């Protein structure tokens, strides 16, 4: 059986992506959680991941690391599933925006760390972070307008692209970042997906917390 090694569900945006995708498509797998920033963390990850980072997917002798690479591996292994859009133009668009998400938006990532355990006051956003938010909203709007149809996700039904953007959806919600109404509607679709709710419920039962993920932020709600 496939084995997915992840970090804390409360904080690990990278781990969320492949886990969410596999759950959404009912792909069987075992999971193993290695909590971050503990004395044993580095050695535990090094034993399973060539990059020294998680997530990593283990399929027999095959090891796949980096969230987008895992998504692509799953899409190839389960090619009968609509993990990427079937239409060539839509699939190219989905891969483009997923790669942009995977490799970009560093100011937003740094300013708004993923934290599913609390909701915070909206911090003062830098110009770079505001530009990131604007670009993400543009991606969602143009994609939904062209490919979304009536189902509410970026390409109709839930796909790899939605899994790739799920962590930033959670960040915008956690920090109450002002967004357009269409953005909020899309966010609500992702946040109410059964697989995301399963992840969040498990995250809220974890025994580990990392204070650094809250430094400089004022909590307004606590869910744990």
Secondary structure as GFF3:
##gff-version 3
##sequence-region A 1 224
A	DSSP	beta_strand	2	6	.	.	.	ID=ss1
A	DSSP	alpha_helix	13	24	.	.	.	ID=ss2
A	DSSP	beta_strand	29	33	.	.	.	ID=ss3
A	DSSP	alpha_helix	41	46	.	.	.	ID=ss4
A	DSSP	beta_strand	56	59	.	.	.	ID=ss5
A	DSSP	beta_strand	62	65	.	.	.	ID=ss6
A	DSSP	alpha_helix	67	77	.	.	.	ID=ss7
A	DSSP	alpha_helix	88	103	.	.	.	ID=ss8
A	DSSP	alpha_helix	106	111	.	.	.	ID=ss9
A	DSSP	beta_strand	118	120	.	.	.	ID=ss10
A	DSSP	alpha_helix	127	143	.	.	.	ID=ss11
A	DSSP	pi_helix	144	148	.	.	.	ID=ss12
A	DSSP	alpha_helix	160	174	.	.	.	ID=ss13
A	DSSP	alpha_helix	181	191	.	.	.	ID=ss14
A	DSSP	alpha_helix	194	203	.	.	.	ID=ss15
A	DSSP	three_ten_helix	211	214	.	.	.	ID=ss16
A	DSSP	beta_strand	219	222	.	.	.	ID=ss17
###
